[in-house]
């Protein structure tokens, strides 16, 4: 093993986009409007504090996808990269099909609705009942490259 195999090869936090946080800015005037009759001097600080709290909650709850030390971590699960077979990039339509009504309920999914592309990873471990991992990613080709992109399908 070389020094490169121990380095982080890929890392992505599945945060909402800037438009999402921009829309949540409406929380500030709404909170200030509700707070003004209660305590006029505290209305703006409470409103800004609530917005920051909500933003921190979204940040803390956003899963991380990472390839490091020969292992893929997606959310709370991890799997050795050696147990990943075919890697299929998914565009918006293919992703919708992969997670839709016809999807295999045994698949492991780390999917966020604000990301419209991803990867479908075949799991080759015969003792694992999960046939595929479906992951959303803003950079699915970079993630596939970090995984070694064995057997690109699609």
C-alpha positions as CSV (number, residue, x, y, z in Angstrom):
1,X,0.0,0.0,0.0
2,X,1.2,3.5,-0.8
3,X,0.7,6.7,1.1
4,X,-2.1,7.6,-1.4
5,X,-4.3,4.7,-0.3
6,X,-4.5,6.1,3.3
7,X,-5.5,9.6,2.2
8,X,-9.0,10.8,1.7
9,X,-9.7,10.2,-1.9
10,X,-13.2,11.7,-1.9
11,X,-15.4,13.6,0.6
12,X,-18.8,15.2,0.1
13,X,-21.3,16.5,2.5
14,X,-24.9,16.4,1.1
15,X,-25.9,19.9,2.1
16,X,-28.8,21.7,0.6
17,X,-27.9,24.3,-1.9
18,X,-27.5,28.0,-1.4
19,X,-31.1,28.6,-2.6
20,X,-32.4,26.5,0.2
21,X,-30.6,28.5,2.8
22,X,-31.7,31.7,1.0
23,X,-35.3,30.7,1.2
24,X,-34.9,29.9,4.9
25,X,-33.9,33.6,5.4
26,X,-37.6,34.2,5.4
27,X,-37.6,32.7,8.9
28,X,-35.9,35.9,10.2
29,X,-38.7,38.4,9.4
30,X,-41.4,35.8,10.4
31,X,-39.8,35.2,13.8
32,X,-39.2,38.9,14.3
33,X,-42.9,39.6,13.5
34,X,-44.0,37.1,16.1
35,X,-41.4,38.2,18.7
36,X,-42.0,42.0,18.4
37,X,-45.2,42.1,20.5
38,X,-43.5,40.0,23.2
39,X,-40.1,41.8,23.4
40,X,-39.3,44.3,20.7
41,X,-35.6,44.6,21.6
42,X,-35.1,40.8,21.4
43,X,-37.0,40.2,18.2
44,X,-34.1,40.6,15.7
45,X,-31.5,38.8,17.8
46,X,-33.9,35.9,18.5
47,X,-34.8,35.7,14.8
48,X,-31.2,35.6,13.6
49,X,-30.3,33.1,16.3
50,X,-33.2,30.8,15.2
51,X,-32.0,31.0,11.6
52,X,-28.4,30.1,12.6
53,X,-29.8,27.2,14.7
54,X,-31.8,25.9,11.8
55,X,-28.8,26.2,9.4
56,X,-26.6,24.3,11.9
57,X,-29.2,21.6,12.3
58,X,-29.3,21.1,8.5
59,X,-25.5,21.0,8.4
60,X,-25.3,18.5,11.3
61,X,-27.9,16.2,9.8
62,X,-26.5,16.2,6.3
63,X,-24.8,12.9,5.6
64,X,-21.2,12.6,4.4
65,X,-20.0,10.4,1.6
66,X,-16.3,9.6,1.9
67,X,-13.8,7.2,0.3
68,X,-10.8,6.7,2.6
69,X,-8.4,3.8,3.4
70,X,-10.1,1.5,0.9
71,X,-13.5,2.0,2.5
72,X,-16.7,3.8,1.4
73,X,-18.6,5.6,4.1
74,X,-22.1,6.8,3.2
75,X,-24.1,8.2,6.1
76,X,-23.8,5.7,9.0
77,X,-22.8,2.7,6.9
78,X,-19.4,1.7,5.6
79,X,-18.2,-1.0,3.1
80,X,-14.8,-2.0,1.8
81,X,-14.3,-0.7,-1.8
82,X,-13.2,-4.3,-2.7
83,X,-16.9,-5.4,-2.2
84,X,-18.3,-3.0,-4.7
85,X,-18.9,-4.3,-8.2
86,X,-20.4,-2.4,-11.1
87,X,-20.7,1.4,-10.6
88,X,-23.5,3.0,-12.6
89,X,-23.8,6.8,-12.8
90,X,-27.4,7.9,-12.5
91,X,-28.9,11.0,-14.1
92,X,-32.1,12.6,-12.8
93,X,-34.4,10.1,-14.6
94,X,-32.3,7.0,-13.8
95,X,-32.1,8.1,-10.2
96,X,-35.9,8.5,-10.0
97,X,-36.3,5.0,-11.4
98,X,-33.7,3.6,-9.0
99,X,-35.5,5.0,-5.9
100,X,-39.0,4.9,-7.2
101,X,-41.9,2.4,-6.6
102,X,-40.1,-0.4,-8.5
103,X,-36.9,-0.2,-6.5
104,X,-35.6,-3.2,-4.5
105,X,-36.5,-2.6,-0.8
106,X,-33.2,-4.2,0.2
107,X,-31.1,-1.4,-1.3
108,X,-29.2,0.9,1.0
109,X,-29.9,4.5,0.1
110,X,-28.4,7.8,1.0
111,X,-30.6,10.1,-1.0
112,X,-31.3,13.8,-0.6
113,X,-34.1,15.3,-2.7
114,X,-32.2,18.5,-3.5
115,X,-29.5,16.4,-5.4
116,X,-30.7,15.0,-8.7
117,X,-27.9,12.6,-9.8
118,X,-25.9,9.9,-8.1
119,X,-24.5,6.4,-8.4
120,X,-25.9,2.9,-8.2
121,X,-23.2,0.6,-6.7
122,X,-23.5,-3.2,-7.0
123,X,-22.6,-5.0,-3.7
124,X,-20.6,-8.2,-4.4
125,X,-20.5,-9.5,-0.8
126,X,-22.6,-12.8,-1.0
127,X,-23.3,-12.6,2.8
128,X,-24.7,-9.1,2.5
129,X,-28.5,-9.1,1.7
130,X,-28.2,-5.6,0.2
131,X,-27.9,-5.8,-3.6
132,X,-27.1,-2.2,-4.3
133,X,-26.2,1.1,-2.7
134,X,-27.9,4.1,-4.2
135,X,-26.2,7.4,-3.4
136,X,-26.9,10.9,-4.5
137,X,-23.9,13.1,-5.2
138,X,-23.2,16.4,-6.8
139,X,-20.1,14.9,-8.3
140,X,-21.0,11.3,-9.2
141,X,-18.2,10.8,-11.7
142,X,-15.5,12.0,-9.2
143,X,-17.0,9.6,-6.6
144,X,-17.0,6.7,-9.2
145,X,-13.3,7.5,-10.0
146,X,-12.4,7.4,-6.3
147,X,-14.1,4.0,-6.0
148,X,-12.0,2.7,-8.9
149,X,-15.1,2.7,-11.2
150,X,-15.0,-1.0,-11.8
151,X,-17.4,-2.2,-14.5
152,X,-19.0,1.1,-15.3
153,X,-22.5,0.2,-16.4
154,X,-24.9,2.5,-18.2
